[in-house]
Amino acid sequence: MAGGLLCLLAGSAAARPAPWYWWASRTGDDRICAQTSPGAGWLREATAFRDSRCSQRVRPF
């Protein structure tokens, strides 16, 4: 039991926060920075970022 709990806690300690992306509107020139899709009318750009302003790119492994 204690070993299972230890494994569970060790896995969560290595977790990273979700990346942020620029999302571009399909119908206009609007762009927003978000972790998840704002809806069906938005396209995600490929570059991932570490912060909510989409200014610090995620470094590849």
N, C-alpha and C positions, 0 to 999 in steps of 0.2 A: 504494500500500500504506500509506504513512504517513498519507495523507489519510483513508483508511477507518478507521484506528486512532484518529485524532484525532476523527472524528465519533462513533465508538463511545464514547470516553471522555467527550466533551462531553455526550452523552445521559445517561450514568449520573450525571454530576455534578448534574443538575437533578432527579433522582428524589427522591421524598419517601417517608418510611416509611409503611407501611400503617396506616390508622386502626384504632382500638379501638372496640368496641361493647359495650353491655349486651346480654346474652343472657338471656332469661327462659324458665324451664322450663314446658313445656306441662302437666306433671302436678303441679306444686307451686308454692310461692312462692319458689323459689330463683332467684337472679340471679347471673351472673358477668360479669366484664369480660374480653373476649378479642378477638383479631384475626380468628380463624377460628371457624367453627361447632364447638361441642363435640359435635354429633351431631344425629340426626334429631328428637329430642324437645325442641329448643330453638328459640325465635323471636328473631330479631334486632330490637332496637329501632332506630328511625330515626336518632337523633342519633349522630354520629361524634365521637370524642375523640382527643386526641394522646398521652395517657399510659396506662399500664397500670392505673391506678386509676380510669379514666373520670371524671376530675375537670376536665380542660381541654378544652373543646369545640373542634372544628376550626372555624376561621373560614371562611365562604364566600368564594369568589374575588371 
